[in-house]
């Protein structure tokens, strides 16, 4: 976990993904693509690198739900009595409500 400091806003940089055993882990995300190392996506959890499933990587939105749990990209949330998926699009986090099919 890192805190990005600058100007008036501090922001926690954190990612979450499932490892190859399909357990959720949090930490720094990075990609390895060399001939001498195993290629793939990894999250360093502060102890060791963990290979992860790329499709499950999501960034922390710097927001929490009503119970204080961190909200990540890819989470399903209830907002305005509708379920929506948290997405990162054009540099911003937002919601895509189920049944909505296009951005403008």
N, C-alpha and C positions, 0 to 999 in steps of 0.2 A: 504494500500500500504506500502511495506517495501523496503528498500534498503539494499541489501546484500553487505557488504563491505569485501574485502579480496584481498590481493595481488594487482595486477595492474588493476583488473576489478571490477567495481561496477555494480550490476544488480538489477533492480526493480522486485520484486516478486509481481505479481498481477494476479488474475483470473477473468474470466467473465463467466456468466451463465444466463439462463433464470429462473426467479422465477416462482412460480406456476400460476401467472397471465400472464406468457409468456412475461414479460418485462425484458430486459437485465439489469443486475446489475454487478458491479465490486467490488472486495475486496479480503479478505482472505477467503480461502475455508477450510472447515473442515467437518468431518463425525462424527455423533453421533450414537452410537449403544449401549445403555444401557437399562436396564429394567425400570429405573426411568424417562427417557427422551424419547421424540419422536425420533425414529430412522430416519436417512436420511442425506442428504447432505445439507450444509448450506454455505452461503457466508455472512460474516460480512462486511457491507459496511461503517463502521466507526460510524454508528448510532445504528443499530440493526441487529440481525441475520435474514437472509431471507432464507427460505427453497427453494431449487432450484431443477431443473430437471437434474439429474446426467448426462444424455447423452449430455447435452449442455455445460458442464464445459470445459473451455479451458484456458490454461496458456498464458500469455503475452510473446511474443517472444523477447522482447527488441528491436524490429524493428518497424518502421513506414512506411506507404505508402507514395506516392509522395505528398499527401495532408496533411501529418502529423498525420493521424489517426493511432492509435496503432493496430498492427497486432497480432491476437490471434490464438492459435491452433484451427483448425476447420474452419478458414476463407477460403474463395475462393478468390484467387488472380490471376492476369494476370501477367505472367512472360515469357519472350521470345516469346511474342505474342500467348501464350497458357494459358488456364485456369488450375489452379492447386489448390489442397487443402493443407493447411498447416497442417503438422502432427508432432508429437513427436515420434521418433523411435530410439531405441538403444541409448538413452541419448542425442539425437540431434534433433533440429528442421529442417525440410526440406519440400520439396514439393512432392506431388504425382500428376502427370499429369493425367488428365482424359484419360482413355483408357489404362493406365499402371496398371497391375494387380498384380505384385509380387515384393517383395524386394529380394535382393541377399545377 
